[in-house]
Amino acid sequence: MAQEKLEKAKPEKVSAAVPRRSIWSGSITIGLVNVPVKLYSMIYDKGVSFHFLHKTDGQPLKYVKMCTKDDKIVPWNEVTRGYEVAKNEYVTFDKKELDEVKPESDKRIRISKFVDYFSVDPVYFDRTYALMPDKSKEAYSLLLTALARKNKAGAGRITLRTKEYPALLHTYKGALVLTTLRYAYDVVDPQDFEDLQKLKEPEKAELDLAIKIITDLSGDFDITEFEDTYMKRVEELIAQKLKGEKIHIEKPPEIEAKGLMVALRETIKQLEKPQ
């Protein structure tokens, strides 16, 4: 029985299950044009998830809100929100005050311009959601077809929960999807790191070998070639424990440190061997 539960809990190998409920509904607005849509989760982190248990009896632990001053558990009706302006100094707000300053675009995906999708650096991509038609399939189909025909993406903004995001409306596999973006000030410019100022030009011989390795290993990207090996190993350990088997973990062999030129040449030799 326990083994059957483990099998059911394993993630799908190809794609996630279609969500049953939307997490947001509203309209895509372009000028005076409104396209009613529902927003669905499209990205799931299917890693290994553990619960914290009481070691002596194996029961789950609860997380409680404890006041740091009197060490007492605080009920929800006594919880408020505070912004720290100095150490242990807070400006407090109640939910009604914060609701009143929510961004105007709370129920709208406001598109302000259309851009080339590939002009947006992927470093700004945050999370992607599926958009489905709501009430007007004709308007949805029209926008989907027009975006695909022009190969463009709509740049705008959306508010999810209490945060406003820059967003990119684009097409994916015959559907409209929305990718929330990070703000420019949320991303570190690598050129700000001092380490990059100390880089030396590579030697020609090393560069030639490195380019050959990249050329020999070049191919088309296929996401299905990758899987979470840690999750797979944990699932194997769970299966062993369910069977009452003794756990024996083999340590991976240590990789010998080699000079750059030696490592490059040996990598070339490995690539030349028949697979």
Residue pairs with C-beta under 8 A, 6 or more apart in sequence:
2 242
3 239
3 242
3 243
6 235
6 238
6 239
6 242
10 235
11 46
11 231
13 227
14 224
16 44
16 46
18 40
19 40
19 41
21 40
22 38
22 39
22 40
22 132
23 39
23 40
23 41
23 129
23 160
24 38
24 39
24 129
24 160
25 36
25 37
25 38
25 39
25 107
25 134
26 36
26 37
26 39
26 106
26 107
26 108
26 109
27 34
27 35
27 36
27 37
27 107
27 108
27 109
28 34
28 35
28 37
28 108
28 109
28 111
28 131
28 143
28 154
28 169
28 176
29 35
29 108
29 109
29 110
29 111
30 111
30 143
30 154
33 139
34 139
35 136
35 139
35 140
35 143
36 133
36 134
36 135
36 136
36 139
36 140
37 109
37 131
37 132
37 133
37 134
37 140
37 176
38 131
38 132
38 133
38 134
39 129
39 130
39 131
39 178
40 129
40 130
40 131
40 132
41 129
41 130
42 128
42 129
42 130
42 177
43 127
43 128
43 129
46 228
46 231
47 228
47 230
47 231
48 228
48 230
48 231
48 234
48 235
51 60
51 61
52 60
52 61
53 59
53 60
53 61
54 60
54 61
64 73
65 73
65 74
65 76
65 79
66 72
66 73
66 74
67 73
67 74
80 92
80 93
80 94
81 92
81 93
81 94
81 95
81 98
82 90
82 91
82 92
82 93
83 90
83 91
83 92
83 93
84 90
85 91
98 162
102 159
102 162
103 157
103 159
103 164
105 157
105 158
105 159
105 164
106 159
108 158
109 156
109 157
109 158
109 167
109 169
109 178
110 156
110 157
110 158
111 154
111 155
111 156
111 169
112 155
112 156
112 157
113 154
113 155
114 150
114 152
114 153
114 154
114 155
115 152
115 153
115 154
115 155
115 168
116 151
116 152
116 153
117 151
117 152
117 153
117 168
117 170
120 153
120 155
120 168
120 181
123 182
123 187
124 166
124 181
124 182
124 184
124 187
125 168
125 179
125 181
125 182
126 165
126 179
126 180
126 181
126 182
127 179
127 180
128 172
128 177
128 178
128 179
128 180
129 177
129 178
129 179
129 180
130 175
130 177
131 140
131 169
131 175
131 176
131 177
131 178
132 140
132 175
133 139
133 140
133 141
140 176
143 176
144 171
144 174
144 175
144 176
147 153
147 154
147 169
147 170
147 171
147 176
148 171
153 168
153 169
153 170
154 168
154 169
154 170
155 166
155 167
155 168
155 169
156 166
156 167
156 169
157 164
157 165
157 166
157 167
158 164
158 165
158 167
158 178
158 180
159 165
160 180
165 180
165 181
166 180
166 181
166 182
166 183
167 178
167 179
167 180
167 181
168 178
168 179
168 181
169 176
169 177
169 178
170 176
170 177
170 179
171 177
190 196
202 210
205 261
206 260
206 261
206 264
209 261
209 264
209 265
209 268
210 264
212 268
213 264
213 267
213 268
213 271
216 268
216 271
217 271
237 247
240 246
240 247
241 247
258 266
